[in-house]
Amino acid sequence: MIGNVPAAIPNIPDDLAELDRWGLWRLERVGGRDAKVPYSVGGHRASTADPAAWVSWEEVVRVFVAAPNRYTGFGFLFVKEDGLVGIDLDDVLDGSERVKDWGRGVVERFGDTYMEVSPSGTGLKIWARGALPGNLPSVKVADGAIELYDRLRYFTVTGRAFRKAPLEVEHHEQDILALHERLSSNGRKVWPLQPLDGGRIPHGQQHSTLVSIAGTLRARRVCDEAILACLLAVNSHQCERPGTVEAISRIVRNTRAWASR
């Protein structure tokens, strides 16, 4: 039985609600297995290859409220032109909703963008801005799996934000490409930027981590002074070997230059 289905209408990011990419889904037996089958608001099975069958958020809410026992929940379709990528972490949570070791680096790297618990209660779904060379179906990682999609697939939507994830979909173009490359390479199925105990950032990874933080803050139009203060705090309290003030200032200057190109 699938739990955590929406008892009420989910609270979702405006970034997603404003797109006409919505449908419904129902749990059905297909080929002897439980499957999350997508449906259009007209009551017919929806194709992920037909964006025209997917409608506004307001419309699917209206249909769901009118017939709450007919459908299990809501679904969001990924269309390449929207510039959104879905990261599906299967079986990444233990029984206490703690992130398993293999998924910690991915969850922390994408911690500033919308992330929610899947209908099963054991997975996480992440939305981020970016693009993929192509969809990456299930890649086995330890006792779970990772999937990456930016087209022709849909995510079930519970609205159950993981650890109070922000209702924002943030830019992670380089992180998405790095994860795709890593998972596509034979024998390299672990995200290379795994945190140390207590969330400390390992030496050798702190520069790329701080650059990513700076880029995210700059994309949200945070001023240089605030970005510098944030990076200095992370550098001092979380980096395994804190860098110099000059090194941190250089990151701020460089990300400003990149953003102006």
Residue pairs with C-beta under 8 A, 6 or more apart in sequence:
2 27
2 34
2 72
2 119
2 120
3 119
3 120
3 121
4 117
4 118
4 119
4 120
4 121
4 158
4 160
5 72
5 73
5 119
5 158
6 73
6 74
6 158
6 159
9 61
9 64
9 65
9 159
10 74
10 157
10 158
10 159
10 160
11 159
11 161
11 167
12 57
12 114
12 157
12 159
12 167
13 114
13 127
13 167
13 168
13 169
14 167
15 114
15 127
15 168
15 169
16 57
16 76
16 114
16 127
16 169
17 57
18 57
19 57
19 82
20 51
20 54
20 55
20 56
21 51
21 54
21 76
21 77
21 78
21 79
21 82
22 54
22 55
22 56
22 57
22 59
22 60
22 74
22 75
22 76
22 77
23 38
23 39
23 40
23 41
23 46
23 53
23 54
23 55
23 60
23 74
23 75
23 77
23 154
24 38
24 39
24 40
24 41
24 60
24 63
24 64
24 71
24 72
24 73
24 74
24 75
25 36
25 37
25 38
25 39
25 71
25 72
25 73
25 74
25 75
25 154
25 156
26 36
26 37
26 39
26 70
26 71
26 72
27 34
27 35
27 36
27 37
27 72
28 34
28 35
28 37
29 35
30 37
36 72
36 75
36 119
36 156
37 45
38 45
38 46
38 47
38 48
38 75
38 154
39 45
39 46
39 71
40 46
40 53
40 54
40 55
41 55
41 59
41 60
41 62
41 63
43 70
44 53
46 53
46 54
46 75
47 53
48 77
48 152
48 153
48 154
49 152
51 77
51 79
54 77
60 74
63 71
64 71
64 74
72 119
73 119
73 156
73 157
73 158
74 156
74 157
74 159
75 154
75 155
75 156
75 157
76 154
76 155
76 157
77 153
77 154
78 84
78 85
78 86
78 149
78 150
78 151
78 152
78 153
78 154
78 155
79 151
80 131
80 150
80 151
83 129
83 130
83 131
83 150
84 127
84 128
84 129
84 130
84 150
84 169
85 127
85 128
85 129
85 130
85 131
85 132
85 148
85 149
85 150
85 172
85 176
86 125
86 126
86 127
86 147
86 148
86 149
86 150
86 153
86 155
87 106
87 110
87 125
87 126
87 127
87 128
87 146
87 147
87 148
87 176
87 179
88 118
88 123
88 124
88 125
88 126
88 146
88 147
88 148
88 149
88 155
89 103
89 106
89 107
89 123
89 124
89 125
89 126
89 144
89 145
89 146
90 118
90 122
90 123
90 138
90 144
90 145
90 146
90 147
91 100
91 122
91 123
91 143
91 144
91 145
92 99
92 100
92 102
92 103
92 107
92 122
92 123
92 124
92 144
93 99
93 100
93 117
93 121
93 122
93 123
93 124
94 100
97 117
97 121
99 107
99 124
100 142
100 143
100 144
101 142
101 194
102 141
102 142
102 143
102 144
102 190
102 191
103 124
103 141
103 144
104 194
104 195
105 190
105 191
105 192
105 193
105 194
105 195
106 126
106 146
106 179
106 191
107 115
107 124
107 162
108 193
108 195
108 199
109 172
109 175
109 191
109 193
109 209
109 212
110 126
110 128
110 172
110 175
111 165
112 166
112 168
112 170
112 216
113 126
113 127
113 128
113 129
113 165
113 166
113 168
113 169
113 170
113 172
114 126
114 127
114 161
114 165
114 166
114 167
114 168
114 169
115 124
115 125
115 126
115 127
115 161
115 162
115 163
115 165
116 124
116 125
116 157
116 158
116 159
116 160
116 161
116 162
116 165
117 123
117 124
117 158
117 160
117 162
118 124
118 125
118 156
118 158
119 156
119 158
123 144
124 162
125 155
125 156
125 157
127 155
127 169
128 169
128 170
128 171
128 172
128 175
128 176
129 169
129 170
129 171
129 172
129 173
130 150
130 171
130 172
130 173
130 175
130 176
130 177
131 150
131 173
131 176
132 148
132 149
132 150
132 176
132 177
132 180
133 177
133 180
135 148
135 149
135 150
135 151
135 152
135 153
136 146
136 147
136 148
136 149
136 180
136 183
136 184
137 147
138 145
138 146
138 147
139 145
139 146
139 147
139 183
139 189
140 189
141 183
141 189
141 190
146 179
146 183
148 176
148 179
148 180
148 183
149 155
161 167
170 216
170 219
170 220
171 215
171 216
171 219
174 212
175 212
178 192
179 191
182 188
182 189
182 190
182 191
182 192
183 189
192 205
193 205
193 208
193 209
194 202
195 201
195 202
196 202
196 240
199 238
200 238
200 239
200 240
201 209
201 234
201 238
201 239
201 240
202 240
203 239
203 240
203 241
206 235
206 239
206 240
206 241
206 243
207 243
207 247
207 251
209 234
210 231
210 234
210 235
210 239
210 243
210 248
210 251
211 251
211 254
211 255
213 230
213 231
213 234
214 227
214 231
214 251
214 252
214 255
215 255
215 258
215 259
217 226
217 227
217 230
218 227
218 255
218 256
218 259
219 259
222 230
224 252
224 256
227 252
227 255
228 248
228 249
228 252
231 248
231 251
231 252
232 245
232 248
235 242
235 243
235 248
236 242
